[in-house]
Amino acid sequence: MRRSLKTFSLLALPALTTLALTVACGGSGGSSSPAPVATGSASIILTDAPSDQWSAVEVVVTKITLLNKTDHSKEVVAFEGATAKINLVDLDSVGELLATAQLPVGTYDALRVTIDPASVNLVKADGTAVPASQVHVNGASVLVKLDTDLVVTPTGSNAVQIDFDLGHPLFLVQLPNGGWVMNLQVRHRPNANGMMGMRQLVFRHRRGTVASVSASSFVLHTDSGNDLTVHVDAGAWFFDADTKTVGSFAGLAAGKNALVSLRMQTDGTLWAVRVWYGANALPGWTPEGHVVGVDRANNKLLISTNASVPRAIAIDADTTFTFRTDTAIGTGQATLADIWMGFKVQVDVKDPLQVPMHAKSVNIQRAVDGGAIKAADATQFTYTHPVAGDRVHAYANPFTWWYLGFPGVTSTSSGAFAAACAGSGDVRVQGVSDLVWNGGTSAWDASSAIFLPVALPKGTISTSYNGGQLSFTFTNSASASQTIPVSLNTTVGMQPAVLEVANQSGVITVTAIPESAWATKLVAPAVTRVAVVPKPDGTYAAYSVVIFTGF
C-alpha cells in the first residue's frame, strides 16, 4: 500500500557501511585458488509506505541479504554493519539508495532484512516519545519474497526496491498494558518500467565529504560510510556555502563537505542534480521534507527536518510553486491556500544560511489527502478533518481505487467507490488519496483512493467465530456498546492476519493463528483488537484480528 497523510519526508540519513559481499566458496583440497566469481551490478533501494500516526519510527538496519532462487541456503550479504538510524516515516516518494553492489551473477527471488531490536525509537505524531521499555520487537529479521525475480547479469544493471509498510495495522500493535509490539512488515515494490523507472525516482540527498575529484565526476564518502561515484554534466547546479553564492564543479576539492541531490540512469550510474559544498560544516538542513504546518498569517511553511523538529521556510511574493517539477501551480503567498499538512516538497532556498530561510521555489513531489470520508457520489468525494474542515476532490481521469494490501485488485468505478463509503457509528470509512493538479479548475483532483483499515478500540469477541463470521463488541466514542459483524476471508492470499499476543510473566510473544485454529482461538469473550475495511455491500471484512492473553 502507498498510504500517505503525512506525505512523508526525508530526514535521517542511514549509515550503512561500506558494502560487504560474501559468497560461500567450496572446493577440493590443494593450493589452487578458486575460480573468480562473475558479478553484475545491482542497487538496493529502500522506501516506505508510512503512517500519519508517527513522526518517527527509527531503526538501524544491520544486514540485508539476497537469496539464490535455486538454493535458498546461498545468501549473499549485500549490506552489513549499519551504525546510524533511519527514520522510516520519512521515506515516501523518495528512494534511500543503500549502495550499488557487485553481486554474483544469478537469479534471486527473496531477500532478508535484519534490524537491531535495541535501536527502535518511536515518536508519536504529537511528539510524545514511547519509552524504550514499552517497545517489544517481534523478531528482528524478516524474509521478503520478491514479486519479480532480481536477475543479475555480467553486463546489465538492475535494482530492487523494498518498502517498510508502516501503514499496515500489524506493523505496530498497541498492547492492553500500553506497550507496543513491532512486527516488521516489509514488501517488495516491483517496478514495471525496470531501470527506466529509476530515472523517475527521487533519491534522498546524501551528505558526506568529497574523497576525490576527476575530470567529470567525484567520489562522495557519505556519512553512512560508503563511497558513491557521482557523475557531473552541464545540468548540475552548485552552491558554495562558504561564499553564499552559486558555485561550480571546479569548486569541489577533496576534503570539502557536500550535500548532493542524485538521479540514477538506466545503467545504474549516479549523476548530480544539485550540490551544496563548503570547507566548513554545512548547515544541518535538507531540501526535502514534509509539510507539517502552513502558517498563512505569517506566510511560512513548516517543513520537517532531520532533527524531527519543523523548520520555518518563508514564502515570498516571488516564490514559485510547481507540481512534479514541470506543472506550474502559482507564484507567491496566495498559493499557500493550496498546500496543507502531508505534502512532500523539495524547497530551493535563496540562502541556506539565512534565518529564516526564504524559498526561491517549492516543488511538490507528492500531494495527498486522507482521513474520514464524509460523503461520496459518482463525481466527487469529501475528506473531513477535525481542524482543517472539509476538502472536496473531483475524480481525476483516470481514477482507481483499491483496498489496502491488495493493490492488484483495483476498480475504476467511482459509483462502486461511493457505495463502499457508508459507515456505521464509530466505524467511519477512511481512505487516502494521491492528488494531481487540475490546471483548468485550479484544484487538486484525486487520481487514486485506498480504503484504509479502520482500527477499532480494544473490545471483545461477542459471538465466536463460525463459518467465516464473528461479532465484535467495543465501547464507542459515545460511551455506548457497539457491535458489528466481521467476516474473515478464507481464500488463500486474501486471508486477514490473525495473531495471538501472549504475556507470560512479562515476556511478550506474538504467534500467527492459522485458519485451522480460528474456531478454537477466536471465541467469546476473548479480548481483541480488529481492523476492518468497508465493502460496497455495506458489510465489513477483517483486515487483521489480534487476541490478547495473559494481560
Stockholm file with secondary structure:
# STOCKHOLM 1.0

chainA/1-551         MRRSLKTFSLLALPALTTLALTVACGGSGGSSSPAPVATGSASIILTDAPSDQWSAVEVVVTKITLLNKTDHSKEVVAFEGATAKINLVDLDSVGELLATAQLPVGTYDALRVTIDPASVNLVKADGTAVPASQVHVNGASVLVKLDTDLVVTPTGSNAVQIDFDLGHPLFLVQLPNGGWVMNLQVRHRPNANGMMGMRQLVFRHRRGTVASVSASSFVLHTDSGNDLTVHVDAGAWFFDADTKTVGSFAGLAAGKNALVSLRMQTDGTLWAVRVWYGANALPGWTPEGHVVGVDRANNKLLISTNASVPRAIAIDADTTFTFRTDTAIGTGQATLADIWMGFKVQVDVKDPLQVPMHAKSVNIQRAVDGGAIKAADATQFTYTHPVAGDRVHAYANPFTWWYLGFPGVTSTSSGAFAAACAGSGDVRVQGVSDLVWNGGTSAWDASSAIFLPVALPKGTISTSYNGGQLSFTFTNSASASQTIPVSLNTTVGMQPAVLEVANQSGVITVTAIPESAWATKLVAPAVTRVAVVPKPDGTYAAYSVVIFTGF
#=GR chainA/1-551 SS CCCCSSCCCCCCCCCCCSCCCCCCCCCCSSSCCCCCCCEEEEEEEEEECCCTTEEEEEECEEEEEEEESSCTTCEEEEEECCCSCEEGGGCSSEEEEEEEEEEESEEEEEEEEEECGGGCEEEETTSCBCCGGGEEESCSEEEEEEEEEEEECSSCEEEEEEEECTTSTTTEEECTTSCEEECCCEEECCCTTTHHHHTTCEECCEEEEEEEECSSEEEEEETTSCEEEEECCTTCEEEETTTTEECCGGGCCTTCEEEEEEEECTTSCEEEEEEEEESSCCCSCCSEEEEEEEETTTTEEEECCTTSSCEEEEEEEEEEEEETTTEEEEESGGGGGGCCTTCEEEEEESCTTSSSEEEEEEEEEEEEEEEEEEEECSSEEEEEETTTEEEEEEEEEEEEEEETTCTTSCBCCHHHHHHTTCCBTTBCCEEEEEEEEETTTTEEEEEEEEEECEECCSEEEEEEEETTEEEEEEECTTSCEEEEEEECCCSTTTCCEEEEEEEETTEEEEEECCGGGHHHHSCTTCEEEEEEEECTTSCEEEEEEEEEECC
#=GC SS_cons         CCCCSSCCCCCCCCCCCSCCCCCCCCCCSSSCCCCCCCEEEEEEEEEECCCTTEEEEEECEEEEEEEESSCTTCEEEEEECCCSCEEGGGCSSEEEEEEEEEEESEEEEEEEEEECGGGCEEEETTSCBCCGGGEEESCSEEEEEEEEEEEECSSCEEEEEEEECTTSTTTEEECTTSCEEECCCEEECCCTTTHHHHTTCEECCEEEEEEEECSSEEEEEETTSCEEEEECCTTCEEEETTTTEECCGGGCCTTCEEEEEEEECTTSCEEEEEEEEESSCCCSCCSEEEEEEEETTTTEEEECCTTSSCEEEEEEEEEEEEETTTEEEEESGGGGGGCCTTCEEEEEESCTTSSSEEEEEEEEEEEEEEEEEEEECSSEEEEEETTTEEEEEEEEEEEEEEETTCTTSCBCCHHHHHHTTCCBTTBCCEEEEEEEEETTTTEEEEEEEEEECEECCSEEEEEEEETTEEEEEEECTTSCEEEEEEECCCSTTTCCEEEEEEEETTEEEEEECCGGGHHHHSCTTCEEEEEEEECTTSCEEEEEEEEEECC
//
